[in-house]
C-alpha cells in the first residue's frame, strides 16, 4: 500500500512539507482515510516507506521562547559587589465572593452555576519545551480551602476556532488536498497509535485532562465527568453529543467515499474495526471514541452495503468476527447503561447515554424496560462522577510517555472535523440543520455504491 504523505496548499500555519498527487476516487481520497497499513513486511524485506521520506509525524513540536534581555537585567541588582536575584512578584489573589441569597440563606452546592463567561483549556496539540512535561502529564494544582462562589456562565472545553494547520482561514467542504493529507496521516499510524491520539483529544474535550484552576473554580467540581451530571453542565453535554455524531459522520464518509474497487471499501471497514478493537476496554479504554467508531459502522448508510460486508467476511475474517461477536454486543450493553466501567479497565467512560437522558431524550422500548434502563443509566452516571479521580489516573497511566503527532491530534478535534465536513461557512449553521443535510449526502453516496434492487 502506498504510504505517500500528501500536501495541503493554502494553509495559514506552517506544516511539514508533503508530496501531493490527485486521487481518482470520489469524494477525493476518502477511501484511504481510515484504511489500515498493510501487514508488516517479512524479515528479508526493507522497512523504508515507499515514499522514501523519513517519518517525523510523531516528533513533538518544540517551542522555545527567548528570554528578553531587559527582564534579565531588571531582575538583578548589585549590592556589596554581589548579584542578588530579585524575588518574583506574586500574582494577586482574588478571594472568592459569596453572594447571599435573597432569603438570607447562604448558597448551597446545588445553586452553583459557572462564574466565567468562557474558560478554555489548553489545546490538545500544544507542545512545550523539552525541559517541561506535556500538559497532559502535569500534576494538578492543589485546591485551597475556599468557600464556593456563585458562577455566572457555563464552562466550555471546546477549543476556539483558531486557524488550523491543515486548513486555511476559509475552506470548502471536503477539500481534496486536506483529504489527501489525512490519508497520509492515518497510513502513518497503526490503530493503537491512532487510538491514543483519540483518547488524548477526548480527555481534553470531556474535561478530564488539562483542566485549569480557573475552570475548576468556575464549575465547582474538579472534572468534566462530574460537571456532566450537574445542571450547569448543559453546554458540555451538548458539545460531547455533537462530537460523538461528528466523528461517526467522518468515519461513515470514509467508507462511503470509496468509489473505487470493492476491496478498498472492505479495507476501510477493516481499518475502522481494528481501531474500535484498539479503543475497547482492556486496551486503550476510550469508550467515547469506541462509540463514535461503532456509530460509523452501524450507520444505516454503511450497514446496508451487503456486498462490501460480504467481502470483508471473506477477505478479513478476523476483523469481521471481532465486529460481530465482540464489538456489537459490547456497544449494545454500553448504550443500555451496563458493560465494563471499572477505571482500571476503562480510561474514559461512555457518557453519551447519561448526557442524552439529562438533555430530555426519551428512552426507546417498552415502559418496563425503559424504566430499568433509566435507573441503570443514572446509577452509572453517579458512579462515573464519584470515580472521576480514578479515571484521571487511568488516563494518565495510558498517556505517560506518549508524544502525539500535532497534525493527527488536530485532525481529531471537533472544530477541525466541523470545518472539514461543512466548510468554513456551513460550520456555523445549527447542529440539527447540518446533521440533516449530511445524512442526505451519505444516503446518496450509499445508493451510488450499491443501488437498491
N, C-alpha and C positions, 0 to 999 in steps of 0.2 A: 504494500500500500504506500502510496506516495505520502511523504511527510514534509512537504514543502511549506514553508512559512509564507503567509500571504501579507501583502502590504495593504495599508489603508490610507490613501491620499486624502488630504483635506482635513486632517486632524489639527487641533489647535495646540495640543500639548505634545512635547517631544516623546517619541516612541521608538522602540527598536526598529531598525530598518528590516523590511521583509521583501522577498521577491513576490511578484503577483502575476497571475495569469487567469484568464477568463474560464469560468466553469460552463459546461454545456448542459447543466441541469436547470430545472425551473421549479420554484424560485431559486435564484442563483446560489449554488454551493450548499444548499441546506441539507442535502443528503449526506454530507460529510461532517456536519457539526457534531453529532453525537456518535459517530462511528468509532468503535474501539480500535486501538492499534492492532496490527496483525500479530500473530503469535511470534514470540521471540525467535530469532534465527538460531540455527543449530550451532554446535560447538565450533565448527570449522568455518562459519561464515563471519563476515565483518559486521561490526556493531555500529558503523558510521552511518548516520541518516542519509537518505537518498539525495537530499539537497546538498550535502557536503558542508553545511554550515554548523558551527559549534552551537550546542544547546546552552542558552543562557537564560531560559524562561524562568527558572526557579531562583535566580540570584536576586536578592533584595536590592532595592534602590537605596543608595547611600546618600543621605543629605547631610552636608557639612556646612554649618553656618559660621562664617568668620566672626571673630570677636572684634568689635570696634575698638580702635586704639584709645579713643577718648575715655571709654568706660574703664579700661585697664589703668590709665593714668589717674583717673579720678578716684579709683578705689585704693590707691596707695598714698601714704603721706610720710614725710620724713620727720623723724624725731630722734634726737640723740644719735644721729648718724646711722639709724637703723630704719628699715622699712617695715611698716605695720599695715596689715590688711584691715581695711575698714569693714566692720560687720555689716552685712546686707540689711537693708531696711525691711522690716516685716510688713507684709501686706495688711491693710486694715481689716479688722474683723467686724463684720456687721452682725449684731445679735439678732436672733430670730424674734420676730414680732408675734405676740399672742393677741389676736384680735378677739375681744369678748363678744359673746352672742347678745342679741337684743334682750334676751331674758335675763342676762347677767350671769348665766352659767358658762363655764369655760368650754371651749370646743372639744369635741370628742374625736376619736380616731376615725369614726365614720364620716365626719364632716370635712375630711381633708380633700382639697382639690388642688391641682398644681398651681404654683405661685409664679412661675416664669412663663413668659409668652412663648418661648421656643428654646429648648435646650438641646443642642446637638451633641452626639457622641463623636469620638474620633473616627475618621474614615477607615474602613476595613483594609484599604490598601496602603495605609500610612506607613512609611518606613522611618527608621530612626538611625542615628549614628551607631557605629559598632560598639561604642562604649556603653550604650544604653540597651535595656531589654525592650523587646517589642511591647506594644501597648496591651496585647492580649496575654502577656506573661507578667505584667506589672502587678505588684501587690496592691490590694485595695487600701485606701486610706482609712484609718481607724476613725470611727464615729465618736464624737464627744457627746456627753450627756447634755442635750439641749431640749428645750420644750418644743412642741410641734407648732408650726406656723400654718396659717390658712393659705394654701396656694391660690393662684389667680388664673391659671390656664392649664391645658393638658400638656403632657410631656410627649415628645416625639423622638424616636431613634432613627427616623428616616433621614438619610443624608441629603444635603441640599443639592439642587440641580446645577452643580458646577460643571464646567466643560470636562468631558471625558477624554481620556487618551485615545480611545478607539473611535470616537465620534466627534464631528465638528460642532460648532455652535448651532448650526442648522443642518438637519438631515431629513431625508425622506424615509418612509417605512421600508425596512428590509433592503438596505443598500447593499449591492453585490460585493463591494470592496470590504465592507465590515464583515459580511458573512464568510468571505474567503479568509479573513484574519482569524475569525472564530474557529473555522475549520482547522487551521494550523495549531491553534492553542489547544483544542481538545485532542488532536492527534499527538501532541507532545506529552500529554499527561495520561497516565493509566487511571482506571476508575478509582483506585484508592486515593491517589493524589487529588483528583477532582472532588472526591467526597470530603476531603479535609478542607479544601477551599470553600466548598459549600457550607460546611459546618462553621467555619470562621465567619462568613457573611451572615448566616442565620443567627449566630450568637449575638452579633452586633445589632441585627435588626430586632431581635427579641429583647435586648437589654440585659443579657446575661454577662457579657464581657464589655469592657470599655465604658462602663457607667461612671460618670464623674460624680464628685461630691455634691455639686450643684444639682445634678439630676436626682440624686438620692434624696436630697433635701426637698426638692420640688414635688416628688411623687410620694414622699412619706414612707417609702419602703426601699429596700436595698437592691431589688432585682425586678426586671420586667415580668418575670414569671409570677411575682406577687401582684404587680400592678394590673395584670390581665384580669384578675378576679375582683377588682375594685371599681366603683362607679366611674372614677375619673380615668380609667383605662380604656375608655371608648375609642379614642383615636388610635391607640396601639393595636387594639383588636381589629379595627378596620384595615390598618396597614399590613398586618400579618395575613389577613384573609386575602387581600389584594396580591400580596407577594406569592402566596400559595397558588392562586389561579394564574398569575403571570408566568411563573416558572412552568406550570403544567402546559400552558399555551405554547411556550417556546419549545418544550420537548415534543409536543404533538406536531408542531410545524416542522421540526427537524425530520420527522418521519414522512409527513405528507408532502414535503417539498422535494422528495426524491422522485424525480420524473424519469430517471434512468432505468437501468436493469432492475429486475426483481431482487437480485442478490444484494444490491445496495440498500434497499429498504429493509431487507431482513437483517443486514449487518447493523443498520441503525437501531433496529429493535433490540438486537443483541447488546449493543453498547448501552442502551438505557436499562436493560435488565441487569447487566453487570454493575452499573452504577447504583442501582437500587440494592443489589446484594451487598455492595460495599457500605451503604448507608444504614443497613439494618441493625437491630440491637445485637450486641456482642461484637460488632465490628466498629465502625465509626460511631454509630448510635445516634445519628441525626434524623430523628423521626419527622420533623417538618420537611426536610429535604426528601426523605423517602416518600412522604405523602405527595409531594409535588411530582416526582418522577412517576409514581404509580398513577397519579391523576392523568398524566400524559398517556400512559399505556392503556388505561381503562377508558379513555375518552371515546365516545361513540364513533367519532370520525376515524379513529385509529383501530378500534376493536372490530369494525366491520370489514377490514381488509383481510378476507379469508385466504386469498392466495398468498399474501405476504406472511401470515401467521403459519400457514401450512409449510411454506418454505423454511421458516425459522425452525419448526419442529423437525424438519428433515435434515437441515444443514447444521443447526446449532442446538442439538438435542438437550445438552446440559443446561443451557440458558432457558430453554422452553420449559423444562421440568422445574427449574427453580422458580420460574414465574407462576406456574400453575399450582405447584404443590406447597410452596413456601410463602411467596410474597403475597399472593391474593388472599389466602386465609389470614395472614398476619395483618394486612391492611384492613380487612373486614372487622377483625377483632379490635384494632385500634380505633376505628371510627365509631364503634359501639361502646367506647369507654372502658375497654378491657385491654388485654395484651400486656407485654412487658413494660414496666415503669420504674424498675429499680435504678437509682442513679449510678450504680456500678456498671450495669449492663447498658444503660441508656445515657447518652451525654446531654441530649436536648429532647425533652418530651414532646408528644403530639398535643398541641394546644388548640388546634382548629375546632374540634368538637365543642369545647367549652366556650371558645370565642363566638362561635355561631349561636350557641344557646343563649349566652348573655346578651347577644345583639337581637334577640327576639325571634330567631328562626325556629320554626316548628319542626318537631321530630317526625319522620315518616313512620308508617306501620300502624298496627292495631294499638288501641289505647293502653292495654295492659303491658305490651312490650315497650311502648314508648315511655311509659312511666318508669319501668325498670332501667331503661337506657338513660333516662334523665337523672335518676339517682346515681347511677354509676359514673356518669359524666361529671356531676357536681362533686362527688366524692373524689374522683381523680383530680379535679381542679384544686380541691383543698389540699390533697397530698402533694401536688406539684408546688403550690405556694409554700407549704411547710418545708419541703426538701430543696428549696431554691439554692441554699448554700452548698448542698451536696452536689447538685447538678453543676454548679460553677466549678467545683473541684474536679469533677469528672471531665468537664470540657478542658480545663487547664492541663490535666494529665495527657489528654489526647493531642493537644496542640503544643506541648512542650518541645522545643527544638524545631518546630515547623517554620519554614521560611517560604511564604507563598509567592507565587508569580503575581506581580501587581496587575498585569493585564487580565489574567484569568479571574482574579478577585474582583476587578471592576466589572467584568462581563457577567458576573453572577449577582450583582446588586439589582435592587428593584428599579431604581431610577434608570440604569442603563437599559434594562430589558424593556422598560416602558418606552423609552426613546427608540429602541431598535424596532419594536413591533408596530408602533403607531406613528413614529416620526416626531419631530420637534413640535409640530402644530397639533397633531392629534393626541399627543400625550397629555395635554391639558384638559381634554374632554372628560365629562363624568364617567366614572368607572363602569356603570351599567351600560352606557352607550358604547364604550369601547369594547366591552366584552361581547355584546350582541353582534356588533359588526364583525369582529374577528371570528366568532363562531360560524358566521355565514361564509367567511373566506375559507375556513377549514373544511366546511361541508362541500364547497365547490371543488377544492383540491382532492378531497377523498373520492368524489364521484368521477373525477377525471382519471384517477389511478385505477379504480375498479368500479365501472358503472354497474348500476343495478340491472339485473337480467330483465 
